[in-house]
Amino acid sequence: MKRNRKKKVMVLVADLLSAALLLGGIYGFNYLLPQKGIQAQTLSSVQAFSETQDTPSSDSESSASAGEAQKAEDTELTGDTEGLPSTKVLRDAQDWHQKFSDKFTDTVVSTDTSYSSPNLSVQLTYNSYDTNKLDHTQNGKHEKYGSKISYVLADIYVGDITCLQTCFAQDMYGVGYSEKLSDISERMKSVLAVNGDSYSNSRHKNNGTIIRNGVIYRAQPTDMETCVLNWDGTMKIYNPEEIDTQKLIDSGAYQSWIFGPSLLDEDGKAKDTFRTWSYITESHPRTAIGYYEPGHYCLLVVDGRQKDSRGMFLEEMAALFEQLGCRAAYNLDGGHCSFMTFQGQVANHPYKPEHTVEDGLFITEGIS
């Protein structure tokens, strides 16, 4: 009897292990192994191509743009960059170097928390406070982290929109490509870097519109809000029903992110309801981008899942962006991925060693 029982237990354990291995293999194949990759186009080549094209007549321009939009919607990830449409490069009429002349310096001036040059101004601010509010979600799982919050905020002025760039891990668009943000930042020669939106994670696989450095890599339906930064420096957050590839091409979309949610209403006031699922509303380490006006932005990284900082609820982060005076703000990927580097050093205090990410935002000296 005991022998039969032991045999049944061993068979059950073997079945469970086999199932775990099978599921692990399926997950690894679908999400971890690099596949369906497209080599990312460089920003300099995209800009050079877009700005040297002859301006067609209105009819031919409309026809060509519509054809490009359809290509983006129909594109399969074949590893071939040919045929990917790019958006119109529509610059702000105002010279940001003059507009923010008091922020820039004739030569590079840097400290542990600041950097300025003829093209850039970055100022880091660290803050921590006690909210006196525990996170009771997940059956009290987060209560052990307490009620304190710590974050780092980067206030950013750029002389040119190309000072704010994005980059895919391993310079490849696709599923399964990841890399340490610090390594991508070094390759990009960036002054400051934060993680992006993890554009191909399991909830967003083949979902939504992905525009990076003016190139449309994906144009699919979505049920999430999409954040778009335009070549002229303006930022707009679209509801799912508002996304139109043709309009994004014509309006000069420069970058887009698909994660969210948005944090402020049209008047810059903090939202109290958010277009996302319940898990995202809980307290977590956070990364977000804020928009003041063309050429002036901020990047926020909130530490979390540790005694000195439990992380932020969405409404807490929304209130912070309203207090800062931003006109728009958008939540990016968080959790273990929330990470910031500044002049080659880790700028925040992550709760675990650096995690690989799928993409990032990079503040650079731009392209002349």
GUGU-816616 format. One line per 2 residues: number of its first residue (from 1); their letters; for each residue z, y, x of N, C-alpha, C. Coordinates in steps of 0.001 Angstrom, whole numbers, always signed. Each point is the difference from the previous one (the first is absolute). Layout:
residues N
NUM = a = Z/Y/X/Z/Y/X/Z/Y/X  ...;
***
This chain:
residues 368
1 = mk = +0/-1207/+826/+0/+1207/-826/+0/+1264/+865  +912/+35/+1001/+81/+1159/+882/-1294/+181/+788;
3 = rn = -583/-1164/+426/-1241/+62/+773/-1129/+591/-841  -79/-420/-1278/-1041/+529/-895/+186/+1495/-254;
5 = rk = +1277/+387/-155/+280/+1415/-229/-385/+824/+1222  +326/-514/+1185/-341/+695/+1236/-1513/+116/+149;
7 = kk = -693/-1079/-376/-1453/-2/+89/-602/+1031/-937  +535/+97/-1215/-497/+986/-962/+221/+1427/+499;
9 = vm = +1190/+230/+609/+296/+1327/+546/-983/+355/+1109  -274/-977/+869/-935/+246/+1102/-1409/+282/-512;
11 = vl = -394/-733/-1050/-1325/+229/-597/-67/+1401/-607  +1083/+403/-686/+53/+1327/-613/-77/+1097/+1055;
13 = va = +770/-172/+1087/-22/+985/+1088/-1390/+83/+615  -633/-1162/+190/-1354/-31/+568/-988/+717/-911;
15 = dl = +147/-212/-1325/-884/+672/-960/+192/+1513/+36  +1281/+423/+76/+287/+1432/+48/-557/+631/+1272;
17 = ls = +153/-703/+1121/-544/+515/+1256/-1520/+81/-50  -625/-1009/-586/-1459/-5/-117/-472/+1167/-862;
19 = aa = +722/+238/-1111/-354/+1107/-889/+169/+1336/+714  +1111/+133/+759/+249/+1242/+732/-1083/+247/+1042;
21 = ll = -380/-1069/+706/-1053/+128/+1002/-1326/+371/-637  -281/-587/-1160/-1248/+299/-705/-24/+1456/-442;
23 = lg = +1101/+443/-618/+64/+1390/-456/-51/+966/+1178  +721/-358/+1079/-33/+840/+1197/-1387/+84/+594;
25 = gi = -703/-1136/-12/-1370/-6/+515/-930/+850/-834  +146/-95/-1332/-844/+811/-894/+276/+1483/+213;
27 = yg = +1298/+372/+74/+362/+1400/+214/-522/+498/+1347  +218/-801/+1034/-449/+395/+1330/-1500/+175/+72;
29 = fn = -747/-906/-636/-1463/+99/+16/-481/+1227/-756  +627/+262/-1163/-476/+1095/-850/+427/+1374/+479;
31 = yl = +1208/+99/+635/+548/+1313/+293/+322/+271/+1464  +145/-1038/+827/+412/+221/+1383/-1129/-178/+993;
33 = lp = -877/-960/-231/-1099/-213/+936/-1071/+1068/-188  -408/+660/+1066/-1059/+1019/-127/-1268/-610/-583;
35 = qk = -573/+675/-981/-1213/-489/-636/-749/+1162/-642  -1273/-204/-260/-818/+988/-706/+131/+1391/+614;
37 = gi = -43/+102/+1289/+241/+1274/+653/-1227/+889/+129  +227/+1316/-91/-1021/+1009/+270/+524/+909/+1104;
39 = qa = -787/+172/+1046/+379/+903/+1078/+79/+1423/-541  +1139/+648/+204/+179/+1360/-496/-907/+967/+740;
41 = qt = -566/+939/-739/-830/+1028/+614/+884/+1096/+582  -391/+540/+1134/+784/+1053/+628/-194/+1309/-754;
43 = ls = +1026/+814/+7/-63/+1274/-707/-1071/+911/+577  -152/-9/+1311/-991/+873/+628/-1411/-346/-442;
45 = sv = -293/-1311/-135/-1339/-400/-410/-247/+322/-1466  +1017/-155/-829/-131/+309/-1424/-247/+1486/-191;
47 = qa = +792/+817/+691/-136/+1449/-135/-1346/+475/+524  -413/-543/+1142/-1279/+402/+582/-1148/-351/-927;
49 = fs = +49/-1187/-605/-1055/-429/-917/-48/+908/-1223  +1174/+246/-596/+51/+767/-1242/-430/+1441/+198;
51 = et = +355/+587/+1133/-247/+1422/+195/-1393/+294/+559  -753/-1025/+391/-1340/+234/+535/-1096/-385/-986;
53 = qd = +405/-426/-1210/-1002/-362/-989/-623/+1241/-611  -1321/-42/-220/-652/+1088/-717/+481/-13/-1436;
55 = tp = +182/+1172/-573/+455/+76/-1378/-1165/-265/-935  +56/-1074/-800/-1106/-320/-891/+26/+873/-1232;
57 = ss = -1071/-82/-782/-23/+717/-1262/+1052/-586/-909  +354/+746/-1037/+1086/-448/-858/-312/-1340/-643;
59 = ds = -1263/-238/-401/-346/-1259/-645/+107/-1163/+968  -586/+172/+1192/+36/-1100/+967/+1414/-226/+507;
61 = es = +780/+1092/+117/+1384/-126/+451/+802/-817/-1004  -185/+300/-1273/+719/-732/-1028/-381/-1467/-12;
63 = sa = -1307/-270/+171/-471/-1376/-7/+540/-774/+1186  -18/+643/+1207/+482/-676/+1204/+1492/-279/-92;
65 = sa = +764/+993/-483/+1449/-178/-104/+348/-1110/-974  -732/-44/-1113/+265/-1053/-978/-283/-1375/+594;
67 = ge = -1083/-84/+800/-323/-1270/+645/+1069/-414/+981  +538/+973/+758/+1047/-305/+964/+1270/-457/-711;
69 = aq = +320/+673/-1118/+1189/-387/-747/-108/-1436/-493  -1203/-365/-470/-193/-1366/-486/+136/-1001/+1127;
71 = ka = -492/+384/+1213/+143/-904/+1146/+1473/-258/+294  +806/+1061/-81/+1427/-170/+277/+639/-942/-999;
73 = ed = -387/+148/-1274/+588/-844/-1021/-445/-1452/+143  -1219/-199/+511/-547/-1355/+99/+227/-650/+1352;
75 = te = +536/+762/+977/+113/-501/+1361/+872/-1243/+94  -485/-1007/+684/+807/-1163/+365/+447/+197/+1444;
77 = lt = +1161/-566/+357/+508/+158/+1359/-716/-986/+915  -1146/+403/+492/-844/-918/+760/+114/+196/+1502;
79 = gd = +739/+1017/+436/+97/+277/+1427/-1082/+951/+479  -797/+551/-903/-1095/+892/+359/+320/+1395/-505;
81 = te = +27/+1006/+880/+344/+1356/-421/-1179/+731/-613  -1206/-507/+175/-1163/+687/-541/+53/-1/-1525;
83 = gl = -373/+1136/-586/-37/+98/-1446/+1274/+539/-614  +1093/+148/+789/+1218/+590/-542/-225/+1500/-187;
85 = ps = +224/+509/-1192/-239/+1432/-230/+1096/+862/+607  -360/+1207/+361/+981/+979/+446/-25/+1170/-978;
87 = tk = +1088/+738/-32/+126/+1111/-937/-518/+1291/+629  -216/+1010/-830/-476/+1289/+496/+1108/+714/+762;
89 = vl = -350/+565/+1141/+962/+762/+788/-8/+1435/-513  +980/+323/-830/+110/+1332/-603/+1262/+662/+544;
91 = rd = -178/+954/+880/+1132/+628/+689/+579/+1162/-792  +1265/+290/+257/+642/+1184/-547/-627/+1237/+642;
93 = aq = -281/+1019/-790/-619/+1216/+525/+956/+766/+917  +1289/-213/-180/+986/+718/+795/+266/-717/+1320;
95 = dw = +116/+773/+1083/+291/-539/+1328/+1500/-235/+108  +411/-1264/+82/+1420/-316/+46/+652/+452/+1304;
97 = hq = -784/+98/+1076/+571/+505/+1250/+508/+1428/-188  -727/+783/-753/+435/+1368/-284/+1088/+18/-1070;
99 = kf = -181/-822/-1005/+940/-39/-1120/+1413/-347/+465  +101/-948/+948/+1302/-447/+495/+190/+379/+1475;
101 = sd = -533/+1137/+377/+20/+396/+1416/+1417/+86/+567  +989/+296/-844/+1378/+100/+471/+617/-1362/+281;
103 = kf = -675/-1072/-428/+514/-1352/+197/-542/-652/+1276  -1168/+455/+446/-654/-612/+1157/+334/+747/+1286;
105 = td = -171/-686/+1138/+259/+612/+1309/-1232/-151/+889  -133/+883/+979/-1186/-15/+869/-57/-1252/+865;
107 = tv = +1158/-538/+325/+80/-1231/+797/+916/-984/-720  +35/-1228/+457/+877/-1004/-606/+1452/+308/+341;
109 = vs = +817/+85/-1016/+1441/+205/+158/+699/-1099/-795  +815/-802/+658/+619/-1125/-697/+1466/-172/+366;
111 = td = +757/-485/-971/+1392/-399/+196/+164/-1376/-649  +1228/-478/-71/+246/-1305/-624/-322/+17/-1498;
113 = ts = +23/+1183/-597/-206/+78/-1450/-1122/+963/-405  -774/+488/+964/-1066/+938/-362/-1189/-126/+942;
115 = ys = -1148/+426/-521/-1234/-2/+786/-898/+1091/-563  -539/+814/+890/-975/+1002/-431/-1091/+122/+1059;
117 = sp = -1180/+378/-472/-1175/+150/+853/-941/+967/-709  -1184/+264/+549/-948/+859/-721/-471/-573/-1329;
119 = nl = +218/-1316/-221/-485/-644/-1224/+1088/-547/-909  +1206/-146/+511/+1037/-732/-729/+1356/+679/+55;
121 = sv = +772/-240/-1035/+1420/+323/+24/+741/-1089/-764  +910/-687/+678/+788/-1063/-619/+1466/+264/+291;
123 = ql = +815/+16/-1041/+1434/+218/+156/+749/-1104/-740  +810/-757/+724/+804/-1055/-626/+1363/+540/-405;
125 = ty = +442/-398/-1184/+1335/+335/-476/+692/-1285/-423  +1219/-202/+491/+787/-1163/-377/+1100/+426/-967;
127 = ns = +239/-810/-999/+1044/+334/-965/+649/-1281/-512  +1276/+88/-302/+721/-1120/-605/+1058/+562/-935;
129 = yd = +248/-726/-1083/+990/+442/-970/+466/-1190/-829  +1090/+202/-687/+568/-1056/-849/-299/+333/-1455;
131 = tn = -689/-906/-691/-360/+219/-1394/+1121/-367/-963  +969/-769/+510/+1068/-555/-841/-566/-853/-1139;
133 = kl = -1157/-598/+249/-648/-831/-1018/-429/-1321/+635  +524/-1095/-508/-392/-1316/+465/-1238/-474/-751;
135 = dh = -738/-886/+625/-1143/-644/-653/+483/-1326/-576  +92/-72/-1336/+506/-1203/-660/-1113/-962/-407;
137 = tq = -1241/+292/+353/-1104/-871/-382/+51/-1319/+772  -885/-923/-383/-69/-1309/+654/+1358/-711/-14;
139 = ng = +699/+117/-1153/+1319/-637/-157/+987/+426/+1081  -96/+1270/+382/+946/+537/+982/-368/-280/+1439;
141 = kh = -1197/-484/+243/-420/-376/+1347/+30/+1181/+966  -275/+1210/-526/-73/+1177/+872/+1330/+750/+136;
143 = ek = +1012/-429/-725/+1272/+731/+25/+633/+28/+1384  -246/-1040/+785/+614/-99/+1331/-470/+1098/+951;
145 = yg = -1107/+678/-327/-513/+1045/+875/+662/+1348/-247  +831/+90/-1022/+724/+1235/-248/-834/+1052/-704;
147 = sk = +361/+1267/+204/-626/+1092/-748/-573/+1105/+893  -19/-217/+1303/-504/+1034/+913/-1516/-98/+166;
149 = is = -609/+1135/+330/-1444/+61/+247/-244/+782/+1288  -888/-529/+843/-448/+710/+1195/-1521/-12/+27;
151 = yv = -577/+1122/+410/-1463/+68/+61/-454/+951/+1095  -1270/-128/+354/-640/+941/+915/-1223/+571/-706;
153 = la = -134/+1315/+74/-1105/+702/-651/-823/+718/+1063  -1304/-222/-28/-904/+686/+923/-749/+1084/-765;
155 = di = +223/+1258/+374/-721/+1132/-583/-1224/+257/+876  -1195/-6/-604/-1241/-63/+779/-974/+1100/-414;
157 = yv = -482/+756/+977/-1100/+948/-186/-1146/-453/+898  -1213/-2/-539/-1166/-407/+789/-1046/+1106/-23;
159 = gd = -701/+155/+1126/-1071/+992/+77/-1312/-520/-537  -86/-1319/-168/-1227/-633/-479/+396/-1295/-701;
161 = it = -706/-369/-1056/+367/-1181/-773/-104/-1276/+831  -842/-9/+1048/-120/-1205/+825/+1234/-232/+873;
163 = cl = +948/+938/-37/+1279/-244/+669/+818/-1046/-758  -326/-207/-1278/+659/-1034/-799/-1001/-1127/-207;
165 = qt = +229/-1104/+693/-932/-1125/-48/+711/-1271/-473  -798/-979/-377/+524/-1323/-332/-654/-1023/+912;
167 = cf = +621/-1168/+77/-569/-1065/+828/+456/-1346/-549  -927/-944/-64/+335/-1370/-377/+535/-749/+1228;
169 = aq = +885/-940/-232/+460/-880/+1079/-1194/-700/+624  -9/-51/+1322/-1073/-626/+782/-1365/+641/-275;
171 = dm = +16/+1208/-579/-1238/+711/-347/-889/-817/-924  +617/-827/-848/-741/-857/-906/+498/+169/-1425;
173 = yg = -939/+206/-926/+318/-35/-1422/-148/-1433/-494  +1015/-516/-685/-89/-1358/-512/+1371/-583/-256;
175 = vg = +58/-1267/-289/+1245/-699/-307/+532/-675/+1258  +1295/+160/+263/+632/-730/+1090/+50/+726/+1331;
177 = ys = -464/+1256/+59/+33/+753/+1252/+1265/+841/+47  +804/-190/+1019/+1234/+770/+143/+242/+297/+1477;
179 = ek = +813/+1013/+237/+260/+458/+1365/+1237/+894/-38  +720/+73/+1093/+1141/+906/+66/-481/+1442/-76;
181 = ls = +703/+799/-795/-372/+1407/-141/+41/+713/+1354  +975/-345/+833/+119/+643/+1305/-1230/-274/+868;
183 = di = -583/-1188/-133/-1204/-320/+769/-1221/+752/-538  -111/+92/-1330/-1116/+765/-571/+134/+1469/+375;
185 = se = +1227/+513/-45/+250/+1408/+334/-413/+307/+1432  +299/-916/+910/-392/+192/+1400/-1516/+27/+133;
187 = rm = -670/-897/-715/-1459/-32/+36/-605/+1274/-598  +637/+524/-1023/-483/+1207/-672/+379/+1278/+741;
189 = ks = +860/-141/+1014/+520/+1160/+738/+639/+1005/-962  +763/-541/-937/+584/+860/-1023/+1322/+597/+459;
191 = vl = +305/+1150/-539/+1287/+644/+229/+1053/-628/-908  -391/-261/-1240/+905/-559/-987/-737/-1048/-811;
193 = av = +697/-1053/-396/-627/-1059/-802/+1004/-571/-987  -493/-367/-1180/+799/-748/-970/-874/-1119/-560;
195 = ng = +652/-990/-592/-728/-1092/-642/-773/+521/-1210  -1024/-756/-412/-818/+409/-1137/+397/-690/-1292;
197 = ds = -1018/-451/-760/+257/-561/-1322/-169/-1518/-58  -224/-646/+1149/-250/-1452/+7/-1046/-340/-1055;
199 = ys = -1180/+567/+206/-1075/+9/-994/-411/-1376/-511  +272/-1071/+746/-443/-1330/-449/+1163/-942/-252;
201 = ns = +1187/+562/-326/+1112/-907/-286/-249/-747/-1306  +843/-962/-299/-292/-959/-1071/-178/+651/-1365;
203 = rh = +666/+1092/-263/-141/+644/-1300/-1255/+870/-69  -541/+395/+1142/-1124/+924/+3/-1275/-613/+571;
205 = kn = -30/-1309/+212/-1166/-627/+606/-1241/+286/-840  -1012/+572/+652/-1248/+368/-675/+238/+921/-1189;
207 = ng = +1039/+812/+66/+371/+839/-1128/-42/+1470/+403  -735/+797/-770/+18/+1432/+217/-1028/+492/+1005;
209 = ti = +14/+1307/+213/-960/+669/+883/+651/+301/+1345  -643/-440/+1058/+495/+255/+1350/-1035/+833/+754;
211 = ir = +363/+1249/+291/-827/+910/+801/+810/+363/+1234  -555/-230/+1164/+695/+322/+1239/-932/+773/+923;
213 = ng = +460/+1190/+384/-770/+874/+889/-1409/+249/-543  -96/+103/-1338/-1269/+337/-630/-911/-1163/-319;
215 = vi = +423/-1241/+270/-815/-1187/-275/+609/-771/-1169  -835/-409/-956/+473/-766/-1147/-119/-1486/+327;
217 = yr = +1149/-643/+217/+24/-1417/+327/+128/-871/-1248  +578/+565/-1047/+187/-793/-1211/+14/+942/-1198;
219 = aq = -642/-416/-1088/+17/+769/-1249/+102/-989/-1153  +1229/-315/-366/+275/-972/-1049/+934/+619/-1040;
221 = pt = +22/-542/-1208/+945/+490/-1010/+1442/-193/+460  +909/+759/-582/+1412/-107/+345/+848/+383/-1195;
223 = dm = +1248/-440/-1/+936/+465/-1010/+1078/+879/+634  -230/+417/+1261/+954/+829/+727/-565/+1411/+193;
225 = et = +881/+943/+295/-436/+1345/+353/-584/+1/+1410  -1011/+817/+216/-655/+100/+1300/+194/+1409/+557;
227 = cv = +466/+77/+1232/+174/+1292/+668/-1221/+288/+859  -606/+1172/-174/-1204/+370/+741/+238/+1314/+741;
229 = ln = -257/-24/+1299/-14/+1202/+832/-1455/+335/+281  -398/+1218/-285/-1391/+411/+148/-263/+654/+1352;
231 = wd = -1284/+65/+363/-407/+644/+1250/+452/+1462/+56  +116/+651/-1163/+414/+1415/+2/+1517/+155/+56;
233 = gt = +715/-1128/+134/+1448/+51/+171/+792/-79/-1277  -649/+55/-1151/+713/-117/-1265/+370/-1454/-265;
235 = mk = +1018/-189/-785/+429/-1347/-368/+70/-110/-1518  -481/-1121/-533/+40/-252/-1437/+376/-1454/-230;
237 = iy = +851/-224/-989/+398/-1361/-360/-607/-333/-1358  -756/-1099/-32/-762/-383/-1176/+664/-1144/-749;
239 = np = -8/+96/-1323/+354/-1139/-830/-1155/-1006/+45  +269/-1283/-308/-1059/-1013/+107/-1283/+347/-751;
241 = ee = +140/+556/-1204/-1175/+297/-812/-795/+1204/+515  +552/+740/+946/-669/+1190/+522/-866/-278/+1223;
243 = id = +166/-1168/+606/-718/-302/+1233/-1489/-197/-290  -830/+759/+715/-1455/-57/-124/-574/+121/+1406;
245 = tq = -609/-1055/+516/-484/-7/+1376/-974/+1137/+267  -911/+241/-951/-978/+1069/+169/+684/+1362/+167;
247 = kl = +1012/+253/-823/+709/+1278/+87/+763/+119/+1310  +536/-1118/+492/+712/+29/+1280/-963/+315/+1142;
249 = id = -1205/-543/-70/-1019/+309/+1010/-350/+1479/-45  -279/+504/-1199/-449/+1380/-157/+1091/+1017/+300;
251 = sg = +1258/-368/-268/+1099/+941/+232/+504/-36/+1432  -540/-913/+815/+371/-37/+1414/+1322/-676/+271;
253 = ay = +204/-1200/-558/+1219/-758/+280/+15/-437/+1466  +1112/+190/+662/+128/-295/+1432/+852/-1251/+245;
255 = qs = +1129/-107/-705/+873/-1169/+80/+434/-367/-1416  +250/-1287/-243/+634/-402/-1254/+988/-1119/+269;
257 = wi = +1066/-14/-808/+1031/-1027/+130/+296/-589/-1375  +243/-1314/-28/+269/-687/-1257/+1326/-753/+112;
259 = fg = +1060/+661/-339/+1320/-633/-71/+802/+725/-1068  +558/+1165/+350/+674/+836/-971/+1411/-473/-327;
261 = ps = +572/+696/-965/-631/+941/-917/+48/+1434/+501  -610/+896/-792/+163/+1428/+257/+1426/+391/-364;
263 = ll = +494/+1066/+612/+1408/+357/-143/+234/+1324/-715  -1034/+848/-63/+130/+1328/-610/-1009/+162/-1122;
265 = de = +330/+835/-979/-965/+294/-1054/-930/+1127/+453  -866/+469/-885/-993/+1009/+370/+620/+1338/+369;
267 = dg = +1256/+207/-392/+708/+1242/+336/+890/-145/+1225  -102/-1152/+680/+826/-217/+1184/+1430/-376/-310;
269 = ka = +262/-403/-1237/+1353/-397/-391/+162/-1515/+130  +1198/-424/+344/+272/-1425/+200/-182/-786/-1290;
271 = kd = -718/-1100/+96/-139/-891/-1148/+1275/-818/-180  +238/-449/-1238/+1121/-911/-235/-459/-1353/-521;
273 = tf = -1306/-132/-243/-600/-1306/-302/-1210/-166/+918  -240/-1239/+409/-1005/-229/+1028/-917/-1156/-391;
275 = rt = -1259/+136/+396/-1006/-1022/-308/+53/-1080/+1087  +922/-922/-132/+157/-1075/+974/+836/-1094/-630;
277 = ws = +259/-1071/+727/+826/-1080/-516/+1445/+197/+430  +919/-681/-676/+1432/+284/+118/+519/-145/+1427;
279 = yi = -508/-967/+748/+491/-223/+1367/-163/+1255/+859  -1127/+707/-174/-265/+1189/+808/+961/+1133/-327;
281 = te = +548/+25/-1221/+910/+1089/-375/+1385/-154/+613  +328/-1183/+517/+1309/-229/+610/+111/+760/+1325;
283 = sh = +1182/-9/+594/+172/+678/+1285/-604/-843/+1120  -822/+625/+819/-688/-689/+1088/-223/+971/+1163;
285 = pr = -262/-528/+1201/-586/+852/+1036/-1327/+532/-546  -329/+1252/+301/-1160/+640/-615/-860/+726/+1028;
287 = ta = -1293/+76/-307/-918/+888/+705/-803/+739/-1068  -176/+1300/+169/-734/+779/-1000/-672/+1189/+665;
289 = ig = -1046/+508/-666/-712/+1185/+472/+164/+1114/-1019  +207/+1208/+489/+118/+1170/-856/-1053/+1034/+338;
291 = yy = -410/+778/-1006/-1061/+999/+145/+505/+1365/-485  -117/+1007/+876/+351/+1374/-351/-1240/+812/-370;
293 = ep = -949/+13/+929/-1254/+741/-160/-956/-527/+1068  -1293/+327/-105/-926/-496/+1024/+461/+362/+1408;
295 = gh = +154/-1025/+839/+439/+198/+1374/+1490/-157/+225  +776/-110/-1080/+1456/-119/+122/+475/-1213/-793;
297 = yc = +611/-961/+716/+401/-1268/-602/+1369/-405/+550  +560/-1060/-536/+1207/-575/+585/-45/-1510/-168;
299 = ll = +670/-689/+900/+135/-1452/-58/+1484/-341/+62  +421/-848/-923/+1412/-357/-127/+186/-1486/+253;
301 = vv = +991/-349/+808/+402/-1398/+174/+1506/-81/-234  +368/-823/-968/+1406/-191/-373/+462/-1350/+525;
303 = dg = +1109/-1/+740/+570/-1265/+455/+684/-704/-1167  +150/-1316/+101/+627/-724/-1094/+479/-1377/+392;
305 = rq = +720/-632/-948/+539/-1347/+161/+956/-107/+1191  +802/+1051/+155/+1004/+21/+1049/+1140/+918/-445;
307 = kd = +1146/-139/+624/+1190/+734/-438/-183/+1519/+76  -707/+471/+997/-182/+1446/+149/-1053/+561/-947;
309 = sr = -769/-879/-627/-1027/+464/-927/-458/-1161/-882  +301/+66/-1281/-387/-1075/-911/-1472/+69/-367;
311 = gm = -652/+1155/+243/-1347/+229/-488/+49/+907/-1215  -1162/+449/-472/-63/+935/-1124/-548/-652/-1255;
313 = fl = +558/+416/-1141/-647/-244/-1279/-1196/+940/-97  -979/-363/-811/-1163/+866/-172/+385/+1382/-503;
315 = ee = +938/+70/-955/+366/+1314/-538/+685/+872/+1049  +703/-638/+958/+623/+774/+1078/-1070/+587/+927;
317 = ma = -1018/-800/+297/-1071/+494/+856/-812/+1074/-705  -235/-174/-1293/-723/+1015/-769/+759/+1322/+22;
319 = al = +1321/-63/-169/+821/+1215/+17/-72/+689/+1355  -50/-782/+1075/-97/+582/+1341/-1319/+747/+167;
321 = fe = -1124/-592/-439/-1286/+666/+141/-88/+1261/-861  +647/-6/-1170/+57/+1234/-803/+790/+1069/+742;
323 = ql = +1134/-404/+582/+837/+936/+760/-760/+586/+1181  -866/-812/+633/-782/+470/+1145/-1083/+997/-415;
325 = gc = -360/-9/-1280/-1035/+904/-478/-1402/-562/+68  -115/-1330/+96/-1330/-612/+44/-682/+113/-1363;
327 = ra = -1324/+62/+33/-786/+37/-1234/-382/-1402/-467  -20/-948/+923/-286/-1401/-321/+711/-868/+1026;
329 = ay = +358/-1222/-413/+644/-945/+913/-305/-1416/-481  -136/-916/+949/-471/-1348/-332/+729/-1025/+852;
331 = nl = +500/-1029/-652/+720/-1076/+669/-975/-974/+669  +235/-301/+1273/-792/-989/+737/+800/-1298/+111;
333 = dg = -476/-933/+803/+705/-1267/+152/+1372/+258/+611  +972/-858/-337/+1358/+201/+489/+595/-1283/+535;
335 = gh = +1314/-134/-177/+681/-1196/+480/-62/-118/+1514  -234/-1213/+470/-64/-265/+1439/-1128/+778/+674;
337 = cs = -1025/+399/-759/-1153/+702/+579/+279/+1468/+297  +1036/+594/-616/+267/+1426/+192/+348/+286/+1458;
339 = fm = -833/+810/+636/+122/+184/+1445/-678/+1302/+400  +618/+707/+940/-585/+1243/+514/+123/+26/+1520;
341 = tf = -1076/+399/+660/+58/+263/+1436/-321/+1471/+240  +619/+562/+1034/-234/+1393/+361/-70/+109/+1518;
343 = qg = -1139/+424/+492/-249/+116/+1440/+368/-1302/+731  -409/-1117/-604/+173/-1302/+632/+1359/-637/-170;
345 = qv = +906/+658/-729/+1336/-548/-207/+234/-283/-1486  +850/-1001/-286/+361/-291/-1392/+847/+1155/-516;
347 = an = -414/+566/-1145/+647/+1210/-496/+1031/-275/-1092  -111/-1131/-689/+987/-312/-1042/+899/-1136/+471;
349 = hp = +809/-543/-904/+932/-1068/+361/-231/-1191/-935  -1043/-786/+266/-303/-1150/-866/+1102/-1048/+76;
351 = yk = +157/-745/-1083/+1075/-994/-62/-353/-1286/+724  -1267/-176/+369/-443/-1150/+770/-923/+474/+1116;
353 = pe = -266/-844/+997/-980/+366/+1028/-1345/+321/-628  -827/+719/+735/-1278/+469/-527/-829/-1133/-601;
355 = ht = -499/+261/-1188/-811/-955/-755/-1470/+376/+157  -878/-988/+9/-1425/+325/+31/-429/+540/-1361;
357 = ve = -974/+903/+5/-496/+625/-1222/-1511/-138/-62  -560/+273/-1171/-1442/-130/-194/-752/+1290/+294;
359 = dg = +704/+1127/-58/-658/+1286/+212/+1063/+1066/+206  -445/+1205/+344/+938/+1082/+215/-644/+1362/-135;
361 = lf = +856/+1048/-23/-427/+1400/+10/+372/+568/+1358  -908/+784/+582/+195/+454/+1375/-317/+1497/+120;
363 = it = +961/+721/+577/-182/+1420/+257/-448/+133/+1453  -1227/+490/+180/-620/+71/+1323/-476/+1430/+288;
365 = eg = -593/+172/+1138/-574/+1312/+337/-1347/+215/-668  -470/-1012/-748/-1223/+168/-778/-1270/-134/+843;
367 = is = -1131/+266/-655/-1303/-46/+692/-581/+1400/+14  -408/+429/+1144/-573/+1347/+120/-1384/+35/-599;
***
